[in-house]
Amino acid sequence: MLRFILRRVLWMIPSFIAVSVVAFIIIQLPPGDFVTSYAADLATSGSPADPATLEAMRIRYGLDQPLVIQYFHWIWNALNGDLGVSFEYRTPVADIIWGRLGMTALVAFCTLIFVWIVAFPVGVYSAVRQYSVGDYIVTFLCFLGMATPNFLLALFVMYLSVTYLGYSVGGLFSPDFENAAWSLPRVVDLLKHLWIPVLVLGVAGIAALVRIMRANLLDELGKPYVETARAKGLPELTLILRYPTRVALNPFISTVGWVLPVLVSGDVIVSSVLSLPTAGPILIQALKTQDMYLGGALIMFQCILVLIGTLLSDLLLVWLDPRIRYDR
């Protein structure tokens, strides 16, 4: 196991280099640069910038240098803990990311717990009661959940909240608590708003995991070891939860691989629709304005967390399922 971990960690080094190159290329793909986008915004507003001022900005941000030099300058500073300064926000990139990471982690964690709590029992019920009325209802709802885009569901929930509940659910706080200090009323206000993004983000995950859980459990229920345990007189519920369900839990553990990148980006479209103070909206804005340091850092963090999350999920699978071994 130790050799496997060391081998995976060593493989993360070239993966990190490749990810940093891809992240930098993604930022540079659109024509022009941040100064070009800034000049276009000024021209749209009716006050075009002076060419000398734009050239001075390009020199100040190092955008006049070749792309190769810009990349090595960016990655060297990043390795030394300096992620640069956001062109648009005039703030260190690390401060922007850490300022948004708390709420992003809260939404992601609550969504994950919600998905697991709902998908596990529903998936087990759907498999054990195969072809029953309840199984058909669950199957229909799962297909509906997977087919409905999350942003469309977010708009629908917002409309219902405003129309029938009488209050707006945009963001995670009401305007009165947006910048207030933490207190019990602010926590209560957070909980009033938190259920909307958790519900919207969790619907597709629940639908997918229920279908996977049902298929895996049905495959395990027909195996000889289940029949042997049943012949020994084990209660049906104890048998199902102790043996086949434990094996069918592997997809739940595998979701750790995508939980960590969600901590950085979240569902960017849903976050924008619901005006959530997470990292997703600033990632979209950074890509739109070609804010190289901010956008590159967010993309790079997301890809690195995929590598870390995949390693953690593999280790958890070994601990949960004795059939999985990585030593050979």
MARNULUM-357352 format. One record per residue: x, y, z of N, C-alpha, C in turn; residue in three letters. Coordinates in steps of 0.05 Angstrom, whole numbers, plus 5000, padded with zeros to 4 digits. Layout:
XYZXYZXYZALA/...
This chain:
501649765000500050005000501750255000MET/503950255016505650485017506950544990LEU/507750324976508950364949506950484930ARG/504450394933502350504915501950804920PHE/501850884946501551164952503851334942ILE/506351234946508651384937508651404906LEU/507951184893507851184864505751384854ARG/503451394866501451584858502251874863ARG/503551924886504552194892506652284872VAL/508452104864510452174845509152234817LEU/507152084810505752134785504252394785TRP/503652504809502352754811504152984801MET/506752954802508553164794508353224764ILE/508653034746508253094718505353174712PRO/503453054727500653134723500253424730SER/501553514752501353794760502453984738PHE/504753904727505954064706504054084681ILE/502953844674501153844651498654014656ALA/497653994681495254144688495854444688VAL/498154534697498854814697499054924669SER/500154754651500354844623497654874610VAL/495854674615493154684604491654924615VAL/491854974641490455194654491355454641ALA/493955484637495055734625494055764596PHE/493955544581493055554553490155624552ILE/488555524570485655584570485155884573ILE/486756004591486456294596487356454571ILE/489356344556490356494534488956434507GLN/487156244507485856164482484156394469LEU/482556544484481056764471482956974460PRO/482257104438483957314427484257544446PRO/486657664446487157894463488057814491GLY/487757994509488557944537486758114555ASP/487458134581485858284599485658584592PHE/487858694582487758974574485959014551VAL/485858824532483958844510481158844519THR/480458664538477758654549477058904564SER/479059014579478659264594478059494575TYR/479559504553479259724533476459694520ALA/475659454514472959414502470759504521ALA/471059444547469059534566468859834568ASP/471159964567471260254568469960374543LEU/470560254520469460354495466460324494ALA/465460104506462560054507461160264525THR/462560334546461360534564461560824554SER/462860864531463061124519465461294527GLY/467361174541469761314549472261154542SER/473061144517475360984509477861064523PRO/479560874528482060924542484261014523ALA/486161164534488361264518490261024511ASP/491161004486492960774479495460764496PRO/496560994504498960994521498360874548ALA/495960934558495160814584494860514582THR/493660424560493360134556496059994554LEU/497960124539500560004536502059994563GLU/501660204579502860204606501759984623ALA/499159934621497959714636499059444627MET/499359414601500359164590503259104600ARG/504859324601507559294612507559234642ILE/505759374656505559334685504859054693ARG/503058934678502158654684503858444671TYR/505958534655507658334642506458204618GLY/504258324607502958204584504358264558LEU/506458434559507958494534510058284529ASP/510558104548512557894545511457654530GLN/513257484519512257244505510757064524PRO/508956904513507356724530508956524546LEU/511156434535512856244549514056374574VAL/514956624572516056774594513856814615ILE/511456894606509256934624508556684640GLN/508656454626507956194639510056134661TYR/512556144654514656074674514656274697PHE/514156524692513956724713511656654732HIS/509356584720506956514736507356264753TRP/508456054740508655794754510855804775ILE/512955954770515155984790514056124815TRP/512656344811511456484834509456314849ASN/507856154834505855984846507255764864ALA/509455654854510855454870512055574896LEU/512555844895513555974919511356104936ASN/508856024930506656114946505356374938GLY/506256494916505256744906503556694881ASP/500856704884499056654861498556894844LEU/499857114851499557354835497257534845GLY/496757744831494757944838492657944815VAL/490157934823487957934803487958204788SER/487858194762487858434746485358604751PHE/483058464753480558604756479958704784GLU/480558534804479858604831482058754846TYR/484458764833486758904846487358794874ARG/486958534877487258394903488858144899THR/490458064918491857804915489957574910PRO/490757404891488957174884488456994908VAL/490456954924490056774948487956884966ALA/487857144970485757264987482957224976ASP/482757254949480157214936479156924939ILE/480956734934480256454935479456374964ILE/481156454983480556375011478056515021TRP/477456755011475056885019472456755010GLY/472656604987470356464977470256174984ARG/472556064993472655774996470955675019LEU/470555835040468955745063466155685056GLY/464755865042461955825034461755605013MET/463755594995463755384975463955104988THR/465755085008466054825022463454755037ALA/462154955049459754905064457554795046LEU/457154925023455154835004455754554993VAL/458354504987459054244976458754024997ALA/459554075022459353875043456353815048PHE/454754015051451853965056450553825033CYS/451353885009450253744986450953454986THR/453553394992454453124993452952965014LEU/452653075038451152925059448252885051ILE/447053085039444253055030444052835009PHE/445852834990445852624969446152344981VAL/448052314999448452055011446051965028TRP/444952145044442752075061440251985045ILE/439752115023437452045007437951814988VAL/440251814974440751614954441151334965ALA/442451314988442951044999440450885005PHE/438650985022436250825028434450785003PRO/434250994987432450974964433550774944VAL/436250764940437450574922437050284932GLY/437450244958437049984970434149894967VAL/432250074973429350004970428749934941TYR/429750084922429150044894430149774885SER/432449684895433549424888432149194901ALA/431549224927430249004941427348974931VAL/425949194924423249174914423149204884ARG/424849064871425049084841422349034828GLN/421649204809419249194793416649234809TYR/416949344832414549414847413649694839SER/411349784849410350054843412350264853VAL/413350214877415350404888417850424871GLY/418750194860421150184843420550344818ASP/418250314806417650464781417450764787TYR/416350844810416251124817419051244820ILE/420751094835423551184839425051204813VAL/424651004795425951014769425051254753THR/422451314753421451544738422651804749PHE/422651834775423752074787426752104782LEU/428151884782431051894777431651984748CYS/430151874729430551954701429752254698PHE/427652344712426852624711429052794723LEU/430252714745432252864758434852884742GLY/435552674728437952684711437552844686MET/435052854676434452994651434053294655ALA/433553374680432953664684435553804690THR/436254014675438754164681438554304708PRO/440754314722440754424749439954724749ASN/440954864728440355154728437355204723PHE/436055024707433255054702431654994728LEU/432554794742431254734768431654964787LEU/433955094787434455324804432555554798ALA/432155604773430255824765427455754774LEU/426655504771423955414778423555444809PHE/425555354825425355374854425255674862VAL/426855834850426856124856424056244850MET/422856164828420256274821418156184842TYR/418255924850416355834870416655974896LEU/419156024904419756154930418656444930SER/419156584908418256864907415256884905VAL/414056704889411256714883409556624907THR/410356394919408556274939409656304968TYR/412256324971413356364998413756655005LEU/413856824985414057104990416757224996GLY/418957074991421557184996423557074976TYR/425557244970427557174951429656984963SER/430556794947432456594957435156624944VAL/435656844930438156894918440356934939GLY/442756814934444856844953444456654977GLY/446256684997446056525021445256685045LEU/444856945042443957115064441957325054PHE/440257415072438557645066440257895065SER/439358115053440958355052441758465079PRO/440058425099440658525126442958375139ASP/443358125131445457955143447857915125PHE/447958045102450057995082452758045094GLU/453158275107455758355117455758375148ASN/453758255161453558265190455558065202ALA/456058105228457857925243456257665248ALA/457757445253456457195258455057195284TRP/452557105283450857085307448756875302SER/447156815322445056615319442956695297LEU/442056955297440157025275441456995247PRO/444057055245445357025218445456735210ARG/446056555230446056265223443356175215VAL/441256265229438556185221437856285193VAL/438756535187438256635160439756475139ASP/442156385146443756215127442255955122LEU/441155835143439755585139437255615122LEU/435955855124433555905108434255915078LYS/436655995072437556015044439055775034HIS/440355625052442155415044440755175031LEU/438255125039436954895029436454904999TRP/436255144988435755174959438055064943ILE/440555174946442755064930443354764936PRO/442954684961443354404968441354224953VAL/438854304952436854154938437454154908LEU/438054384896438454404868440954244859VAL/443154274874445554134867445353834872LEU/443753754892443553474899441753304883GLY/439953424868437953274853439253084833VAL/441053194816442353024796444152814808ALA/445552884830447252694843445652464856GLY/443352534868441652324880440652144858ILE/439652254836438552084815440651894804ALA/443151994799445151824788446051604808ALA/446451674833447351484853445151274859LEU/442651344859440451154863440550944841VAL/440851024816440950834794443450654797ARG/445750764804448150604807447850414830ILE/446850514852446450344876444550114870MET/442450174856440449964849441749754831ARG/443149834811444349644792446449474806ALA/448149594823450249444836449049244857ASN/447049334871445849164892444348934879LEU/442948984857441648764843443648554833LEU/445948644825448048454816449048284839ASP/449248414863450348264886448248074898GLU/445648154897443547994909443247714896LEU/444147694871443847434858446247254861GLY/448247324877450747174879450446954900LYS/452046744898451746514917452146584946PRO/453946774953454446824981451946934995TYR/450247074979447747184991445846944996VAL/445646764978443946524982444946365006GLU/447546345008448646185031447946315058THR/448246585059447646725084444646705090ALA/443046715069440146685073439446405083ARG/440846205073440345925081441145885110ALA/443046035120443846015148441946135167LYS/439846275157437746385174438146665182GLY/439946815169440347095176437847255169LEU/436947445186434747615180435247765153PRO/433147805138433547915111434748195112GLU/433848365130434948635132437848635140LEU/438548465159441348435168443148335146THR/442148135131443648015109444248225088LEU/442148375080442448575058444448795066ILE/444148895090445849125099448749035105LEU/449148785114451748695122453548615099ARG/452348485078454048375057453748515030TYR/451548475015451448594988451448894988PRO/450249025008450149315008452949425013THR/454549295029457249385034458949395008ARG/458549184991459949184966458849394947VAL/456249434947454949624929455549914937ALA/456749954960457350234969459650354954LEU/461150204938463450314925462950574909ASN/460750594895460250854881460051094900PRO/458951054924458851274943461651364951PHE/463451174956466151254963467551384939ILE/466951294915468251414892467451714889SER/465251794900464452074897466352264911THR/468152164929470152344942471852464921VAL/472252324898473952434877472952694865GLY/470252734865469252984854468453184875TRP/468453104901467653284922469753504925VAL/472353434925474453634929474553844907LEU/474453774881474353994861471854174864PRO/469654054873467254224877467754434898VAL/469654384917470254584937471354844925LEU/472654824902473655054889471655184870VAL/470455014853468755134832465855114838SER/464954894851462054854854460754824827GLY/458154834825456854844800456655134791ASP/458355214772458755494766456255624756VAL/454655484740452255604728450155634750ILE/449755434766447855454788448655674808VAL/451255684814452155894832451656174821SER/451856204795451356464783448356524783SER/446756324777443856364776442756434804VAL/443856304825442856344852444456564866LEU/446356694853447956904865449356804890SER/450556574889451856464913454656584916LEU/455556644940458156754945460356534945PRO/460456384924462356164922464456234900THR/466256044895468356094876467456064847ALA/465155944842464255904815463856164799GLY/462356354809461956604794464456754788PRO/466456764807468856904801470556754780ILE/470256494779471656344758470556424730LEU/467956434728466756524702467656804695ILE/467656984714468457264709471357274702GLN/473057114714475857114708476357014679ALA/474856814671475156714644474056924623LEU/471957064630470857264612472757494608LYS/474057584629475857814628478757744623THR/479257484621481957384617483857474640GLN/482757454664484357514688486157274692ASP/488557284682490257044679490856914706MET/491757074726492556964751490256834766TYR/487956974767485656874782484456624768LEU/483956644742482756424728484656184727GLY/487256234722489156004722489355874748GLY/489356024770489655904797487155734803ALA/484755824796482355674802482255414786LEU/482955434760482955184744485054994753ILE/487455094760489554924769488854784796MET/487754944814486854824840484754604835PHE/482954654817480854454813482054194802GLN/483854214783485053974772486853824793CYS/488253974809489953854830488153704850ILE/485853824857484053704877482853454865LEU/482553434838481553184826483552964831VAL/486153024828488252824833488252734862LEU/488052924881488052854909485452704916ILE/483152794906480652664912480552374901GLY/481752334878481852064866483551884884THR/485851984893487551824911486051754937LEU/484751944949483251894974481051684969LEU/479551714947477451514942478551234937SER/480851214924482050954920482850824947ASP/484050984965484850884991482350805007LEU/480250955006477750885020476550625009LEU/476750594983475650344971477150104980LEU/479850124984481349904994480549835022VAL/480050045039479149995066476349875068TRP/474649945049471849855050471549575037LEU/472849535015472449284999475049125000ASP/475048895014477548735016478348604989PRO/476548614970477348494944479248664928ARG/479348924935481049114920483849124932ILE/485849074916488649084925490249224904ARG/492049404913493749554894496649474896TYR/497349274912500149204916501349054892ASP/499648934876500648764854499648884828ARG/
